[in-house]
Amino acid sequence: MTERGRALVTGAARGIGAAIAKRLVDDGMDVLTLDLAPGCDVTIDVANDEFPALDDVDVCVANAGITTTIAPAHSMSTQQWQRDIDVNLTGAFRTVQACISGMRTRQFGRIVVISSVAALGGLPGQVAYAASKAGLLGMVRTLASENAALGITANAVLPGLVATEQVLAMPDEVRDRVLQALPSGRAVAPEEVAAAVAFLAGPEAAQISGQAIAVDGALSLPQLSLGSGRR
């Protein structure tokens, strides 16, 4: 690993990705940001475009994804399905593949992919999104097994509802209704997701690999109770 460590964060123009990039910079890393939207160091589509040389990356954070495709399974078009899979799953794989050869040569690396709690419980109305995020879990476990002897870890972080620009822009009535349904009573801050990523990227997480870590305020856990209502 280089003295400061070099990190790649995709989907870094805003929201969770921007928070992760800032946290890693604050932790002393040299961070390369990538997004399809302008404002980052590299501007490409992770699903289709050629990646620059990334063999010097120590920490690969595959965060880029599509979250806005809304359609139930019975009416989703093939094009809608494919675009979610191409960006959320294939794009993450292509990102990791662009970084992992250098990691294997140096026998050090940290891979963190941003999945979703939808990978665990599904998400009505977003079947492609849920499927793509679930696919990341199988990818991470395979990467962890294939590279454990080379000092490379691979983990997934599964955010719940995060207070991104998109969520904060919801109409007040909709946002209030959603927040009331959350076990913790509030959305996850992007910085809380970034903190989990920073830990997994650090030296103290060297023996944590192949794991799916939810940052969701217990959203992915059963809420049915035979006792009294929520305290």
Disulfide bonds with the S-S distance in Angstrom:
none
